[in-house]
Each structure stands twice: as structure tokens, then as C-alpha cells.
Amino acid sequence: MVSENDFGLAIFRPSIYKFLRMARWKDVEKKVLDCGAGGNNPPLALFSKHGYEAYGIDISDNALDEARNYAKRYDLEIKLSKADMRDLPFDDEFFGCVYSYNASIHLTKADTKKAVDEMLRVLKKGGLLCINFLWYKNVHPSLGEERVPGEFWNMEGGEETVHSFFTEEEVEEILKGTELVYRDKIQFEMCIDEKRLENHHLIIQYRRNENEQGKTLRKG
């Protein structure tokens, strides 16, 4: 039997702790969505333990099963469903917080814009969005073929996969009309084909401006 104290041994990405702290400080509605919520250490677990109504979507059945098993193991209430972040199955302005880490980076730039538009659509005015982007700087050639600026294609697990990298100006354009709350640049090392290389993430937390009219609403 796993005790509740064992849950405290779980280690999440620093970004999720920062986001939770920011959400509590801003006192936004305690209803959160994670886009890309599957896996064996789901960030939604941390929100659920802090009293948030937790929702998550993922396109991978296996990843969703892992997250469901985790939630069952620790007796957490997390509402998980299979869905595409480019077409979220939720009403307009449904969530106080929306979180996505290392999920949209596997979309093309055009699809990333669609996904962010959807995240903002379901986010309440005055809510918080936390999302990360790969930074278009010092990109190693082993990431694949650059078919258009910032989109690198290679084979992963037998499937053709894209990694999209953005300039700061491109990120600002995607998130136009939102208010910057917190930004962090992280340098890290990654292993690709047994090569060690450095790259960058641009992690951004935005608060949707309470006075803006917002994106075109289409669900609900």
C-alpha cells in the first residue's frame, strides 16, 4: 500500500511549481487544464493535491493510461480524456489555468498557433497560461532537416516528427493580446544519437488581459 506521504517523493518540473505558486498568488479559479497530460508523473497530480479541479488531455492512449494509473495509485481525482490541443473539447472560458510543457513543440508553427488559440479560448479572462517554446538559437543539425525556418523534421520511434523552434518575436506574435507575467530561459543538454549538445527552452507564463476582447469564440 502506498501512503499519502510517498506522494511527496514525486519530483515535477520546476515550471509546474512556479506556475502553481503564481496561480495561488493571483488567486485565479482553481480549475486547471493540462494539454499533454499523460505520462507516469503527471503534473496535474500536484494541482489536484492542492485542491484544484484537474483536467487533462493527450493524444496518446498509453500516456493517458499511465496518468490514470498514477491517479488511481495516489487516490487523486483527475479528469483525463483523449483529445487534440488544436481542437479542445471544452467551452469558452472554462478554466482558470492552462498548462502545457513539451507538448506543442511537436507541432508545426501553424499548428502551434492553432493550439495556443485554443488554450486562450478556454482560459478565463484574468486566467493564467503556462507554455514553453523551443528557442530558435544554436539548433544542432542532428535535430533533422529544416524544411521551413524553425521546423526540424526527423524520425523518432519509426515516425516522422517535427520540433518547432521560435524566435522571441514569433512567440510575442502568437501570444499577442496577453500580458506577460513571468518568463524564464533555460539552457539544458540533450542527447540525440549519442551526441551531447546544448539547446534552449523559452518558458513563458502569460496572464490573459482582463480588458481584452480575446480570440474569436466558437465553442459553448
N, C-alpha and C positions, 0 to 999 in steps of 0.2 A: 504494500500500500504506500502510495506517495503522499507525504504530508504536505500541508499548505506551505510550510517553511521551505520545502525543496524548490518551490517556485522561485524563491528569491535567488537561487543559484543561476537562473537563466540570465544570460547576458545579451542585451539588444544593442543595436547600433546606437552610437551617441546621438544621432539625429532624432531618434524617437524620444529619448529622454528630454532633449531640448524642446521638441515640439509639444510634448505633454506639459512641460513646465510653462511654456508660453501660452498654451490653451487655458491652463488653470489661472495664470496671471491675468489674461484678457477676459476671463470669465465667460467664454463662449458656451453655447448649448452643448451639453455632454452627449452628443451623438456624433460618432466618427465613422468615416468610410476609409478603408484601405484598398487601393487599386493595385492588385498584385499581392494579395493577402495570403497566398498559400505558403507551404513550407513547414518544416519541423520546429520552427521557433518563431511563430507569428507575432509581429509587433502588436497586433490587436489584443494580445493577452495582457499586456501592460495597461492598456486603456481599460479593458474590462475589469481588471483588479482595482482600478481607481474609480469605478462606478460609472463608466461611460457605456452607453448603448452602442455596441460594436458591430459594424457591418463590414464584410469584405467580399471582394470579387477577384476571380482569377480565371484564366482560360485553360489551366491545366487541371485535369481531374486528379492526377497523382498528387499535385501540390495541395489541392483542396482537401484530399483525404488525409494528408499529413497534418494539416492545420486542424481538421476536425478531431483527429486522434489526440492531438495536443490539448485541445479544449476539453475533450472528454476526460483525459487523464487528470487535469487540474480542476475539473468541475467549473469551467468558465462558460459563460453564455456569449457565444459569438455567432452571428448570423452570416453564414458563408454561402455563396452561390456562384455558379459558373456564368461569367459574363465578360464582355469585351469593354475595356475602358473607353473605347471610341463611341460606345453606344450604351450608356449606363441605364439600367432598368429602375431608375428612381425618379421621383417627382422633383420639380424645380425647388431649389432652396430647401432641401430636406435635411442637410447635415450642418452641424456647427463646425466640424473639422473634416478635412480631406487630406489623406496622406498617401504618398506613392514614392517608393525608393527602388531604383534599379529595375523598374518595370517598363517605363516609357522609353528607356534608352534603346530598346529593341524594336522601336517603331521608326518608320521613315520620318523625316522632318514634317511632311504634310500630315501624317497620321498623329504625330506628337501634338501638333496644333489642334487636331480634332479632339484628342484625348483631354488636353488641358481645357478646351472649351466646355467639354462635358463635365469635368471636375468643377469648373466655376459655375456651371448651370445648376448643379445640385447643391452647391455651397450657399449657405445663407449669407445675406449681406451682413458684413461685420464678422463673418467667419474666417477661419484660418486654413490656408493651403500650404502644405509642405511637399515639395517635389524636388528631385535632383536632376541635373543635366550633366552630360559629359562635356567637358570644356575642350573647345577646338584649339588645342595647343599641344605641340610636341607629340603628335599622334604617331605611334610606331607603325611602320609598314606591315608588320606581321598581323595587324588588325584586319587586313584584307584589301580588296580593291575599292578604291574611292571612285564610285560611279558618278556621283554628283558631289559638289563641295560639302564635306562634313558627313557623308554617308559611306560607311565602310562595310563591305559585304565579305563574308567568309563562310566556311562550313563548320557547324557545331552540331555534334551528335547526329551527323548524317543529313542535316537540314541546312539550307542556306539561311543565314542570319545576318541582320543588319545591326550595326551600332551607329547611332547618330550623335554627332558632336556639334555643339553650338557655340557661337561667339556670344559675348555678353550682350551685344546689340540685338542679336536674334532672340535671346531669352527675354529681353526687355520688350520686344515687339510682341512675342507670344503672350506675355503677361500684362500687356498694355491695359490701363484702367484699374490696375490693382495697386495696392500700397505696400511697399517693401517694409517688412518688419525685422527680418534677420537674414543675413547672408553669410555664407562661410565657404571658403575654398579649401579643399583638402587634397593634398598630394599623397599618392599611395603607389605601391608597387603591385604589379600583377604579373602572373606567369602565363605566357602564351607560347605553346610549342617549346617548352623548357627554356624560354628566354625571360630574363628578368628585365622589366622596363618600368619607367615611371610615367604616370599619367595624372590627370587632374579630374576631379569632380567639382562641379559648381552646384552647391546645395543652396536652395533658396526657400525661404518661408515668406509667403505673402499673405496679407490680410486683404480681403476684398473690401474695397472702399464702400462705406455705408451710404454715401451720397451718389454713387454711380448708378446708371440705369442698368448696367450689366449686359451680358450676352443675350442674344435672341433666345427666348424661352420657347421650348417646343414640346415638353412633356408635362403631364399633370392634368 
